Amino acid sequence: MGKELLRIATRKSELAMTQTRLVADRLVACAKALGEDVTYELVSMTTEGDRRLDKSLASFDGKGVFIKELEVALLEGRADIAVHSLKDMPAQVLPEFKLAAVLEREDPRDAFISKGGAKGIKFMDLPAGARVGTGSIRRVVQLKALRPDLEYVPIRGNIQTRLAKLAELDGVVLAAAGLKRMGLAERVTEYFSVEQVLPASGQGILAIETLSETLSDNCHCEGDSPKQSLSKLLASVNHAETFGIALAEMSFLKALNAGCQFPVASHADIVPAGDASHSAVLKMRGIYWHESTRRLLQACIQMEIPSTAGDDWFNAQGEALAAQVKVQMG
């Protein structure tokens, strides 16, 4: 049989295209292992979040400003799947769509870049009044807790645009995952630990979104329906441990009715079992900036993962963490 074409919706930015090709190449490799001959086509587009660089993320009404156009492409049949950074997705996916698979998580931490890169001045060594650029309120509220004497300057744009701001700033803060995927890790001065700056929920995770019911007619294995064949392919590329983490982190946001533009974050990690007599453990931390009291609320949970744990179990952990935060709200 000839090659089957898989159409993949993606944002046009260089980072998005690079990340989508990572997903696409993994899909092609997994298809080959399944006996399929698959090729792909990138359906690139500019989203509202990309066009309106004059607005801060917090000023957008609603959620999903980086994914709406890609979802329209799915609905209109112009794409079979869409690839997103999970942290750009709304906490609650619309019923027409489905989070179908995720790749193994890249480094979830935030990175600090100052002039001089790896040899530059570290964040805690900056002089008082130094100017640090970031477009994230989540980062700002946590950085202020570490260095309230610095000036935090809002910046937006692609990685290259934000790195170029070093000409006028003393440092910028970006996601480590994007820098590493773009081959820019040598520019990093230092990485913030998750205890210093909790990453955005879903940070470092690449997500594949599909229509919830009617899947693509492409990439079908002989004897399978189109829906079954694409489902099989996406299941083969899905990283189960990261998928559970993704569900927990996004359910935390959903329980607090928050998204990527809010100063709210959660980070989950799975600690493997030391031996056969113990279970792996899910460790999860969350923060919420309570504007009315000007307090950064924090909570954490640690739970053994039962052998029967499924999607509902991971969702429940995110909800339990959010419940701790809600208690602190009063």
FENJODA-V194258 format. One record per residue. N is the residue number from 0. RES is the residue in one small letter. D_FIRST is the distance of its C-alpha to the first C-alpha in Angstrom with 2 decimals. Layout:
N RES D_FIRST
N RES D_FIRST
This chain:
0 m 0.00
1 g 3.82
2 k 6.79
3 e 8.71
4 l 12.37
5 l 15.29
6 r 18.63
7 i 21.55
8 a 25.15
9 t 27.77
10 r 31.31
11 k 31.95
12 s 34.30
13 e 33.55
14 l 33.81
15 a 31.48
16 m 28.83
17 t 29.27
18 q 29.06
19 t 25.97
20 r 24.16
21 l 25.30
22 v 23.67
23 a 20.44
24 d 20.18
25 r 20.92
26 l 18.18
27 v 15.58
28 a 17.18
29 c 17.31
30 a 13.68
31 k 12.97
32 a 15.59
33 l 13.93
34 g 10.72
35 e 9.02
36 d 8.02
37 v 10.55
38 t 12.89
39 y 16.09
40 e 18.75
41 l 22.38
42 v 24.35
43 s 27.84
44 m 31.10
45 t 34.78
46 t 36.32
47 e 39.90
48 g 40.77
49 d 39.66
50 r 41.61
51 r 44.85
52 l 45.87
53 d 49.46
54 k 49.26
55 s 49.33
56 l 46.69
57 a 49.51
58 s 50.51
59 f 47.30
60 d 47.64
61 g 45.05
62 k 42.15
63 g 38.64
64 v 39.68
65 f 36.77
66 i 34.02
67 k 34.93
68 e 33.05
69 l 29.85
70 e 30.29
71 v 30.84
72 a 27.47
73 l 25.90
74 l 28.06
75 e 27.29
76 g 23.51
77 r 23.41
78 a 22.09
79 d 20.16
80 i 22.35
81 a 25.55
82 v 26.95
83 h 30.73
84 s 33.49
85 l 34.56
86 k 38.18
87 d 37.48
88 m 36.32
89 p 38.98
90 a 40.22
91 q 39.15
92 v 35.72
93 l 35.89
94 p 34.76
95 e 31.89
96 f 30.26
97 k 29.46
98 l 29.71
99 a 26.43
100 a 26.49
101 v 28.51
102 l 28.28
103 e 31.08
104 r 34.23
105 e 35.46
106 d 39.24
107 p 40.72
108 r 44.10
109 d 45.76
110 a 46.80
111 f 49.95
112 i 49.95
113 s 53.25
114 k 54.31
115 g 53.77
116 g 50.63
117 a 50.92
118 k 54.54
119 g 55.41
120 i 57.83
121 k 56.61
122 f 56.75
123 m 59.82
124 d 61.63
125 l 61.36
126 p 64.79
127 a 65.95
128 g 64.85
129 a 61.72
130 r 58.96
131 v 55.54
132 g 52.62
133 t 50.16
134 g 48.70
135 s 48.63
136 i 51.55
137 r 50.30
138 r 50.83
139 v 54.14
140 v 55.82
141 q 54.95
142 l 55.85
143 k 59.15
144 a 59.91
145 l 59.58
146 r 61.23
147 p 63.06
148 d 64.85
149 l 61.84
150 e 60.70
151 y 57.16
152 v 55.68
153 p 52.78
154 i 49.90
155 r 46.41
156 g 43.55
157 n 40.75
158 i 41.41
159 q 42.63
160 t 44.98
161 r 46.47
162 l 46.93
163 a 48.68
164 k 51.20
165 l 52.67
166 a 54.67
167 e 56.77
168 l 56.29
169 d 57.15
170 g 53.83
171 v 50.70
172 v 48.75
173 l 44.94
174 a 42.25
175 a 41.56
176 a 37.83
177 g 37.26
178 l 39.47
179 k 37.65
180 r 34.16
181 m 35.55
182 g 37.14
183 l 40.62
184 a 42.02
185 e 44.68
186 r 46.22
187 v 47.09
188 t 50.79
189 e 50.45
190 y 48.46
191 f 50.13
192 s 49.97
193 v 48.80
194 e 52.44
195 q 53.60
196 v 51.00
197 l 48.70
198 p 45.23
199 a 43.71
200 s 41.90
201 g 38.25
202 q 39.03
203 g 36.55
204 i 33.74
205 l 30.51
206 a 29.32
207 i 26.14
208 e 27.03
209 t 25.06
210 l 26.24
211 s 28.04
212 e 26.54
213 t 23.78
214 l 20.94
215 s 18.11
216 d 15.34
217 n 12.98
218 c 11.26
219 h 10.82
220 c 10.01
221 e 9.29
222 g 12.89
223 d 14.23
224 s 15.74
225 p 15.16
226 k 18.60
227 q 18.09
228 s 14.95
229 l 16.77
230 s 19.92
231 k 18.48
232 l 17.30
233 l 20.72
234 a 22.57
235 s 21.13
236 v 22.40
237 n 25.68
238 h 28.83
239 a 30.88
240 e 34.28
241 t 33.91
242 f 32.71
243 g 35.94
244 i 38.00
245 a 36.42
246 l 37.33
247 a 40.87
248 e 41.51
249 m 40.23
250 s 42.13
251 f 45.25
252 l 44.84
253 k 44.12
254 a 47.28
255 l 49.30
256 n 47.69
257 a 46.84
258 g 44.07
259 c 43.41
260 q 46.36
261 f 48.88
262 p 50.90
263 v 49.29
264 a 47.06
265 s 45.90
266 h 44.41
267 a 43.16
268 d 42.56
269 i 41.73
270 v 44.01
271 p 42.54
272 a 44.64
273 g 46.98
274 d 46.71
275 a 45.52
276 s 48.64
277 h 47.88
278 s 45.30
279 a 43.58
280 v 45.51
281 l 44.51
282 k 46.92
283 m 46.97
284 r 49.31
285 g 49.78
286 i 52.03
287 y 53.24
288 w 55.60
289 h 58.26
290 e 59.51
291 s 62.65
292 t 64.01
293 r 62.47
294 r 61.25
295 l 58.04
296 l 57.30
297 q 55.50
298 a 54.22
299 c 52.33
300 i 51.04
301 q 50.02
302 m 48.39
303 e 47.01
304 i 43.43
305 p 43.37
306 s 40.67
307 t 39.78
308 a 39.44
309 g 36.77
310 d 36.31
311 d 39.63
312 w 41.54
313 f 40.43
314 n 41.17
315 a 44.57
316 q 45.46
317 g 45.00
318 e 47.12
319 a 49.76
320 l 50.02
321 a 50.42
322 a 53.13
323 q 55.11
324 v 55.00
325 k 56.11
326 v 59.12
327 q 60.22
328 m 60.07
329 g 63.03
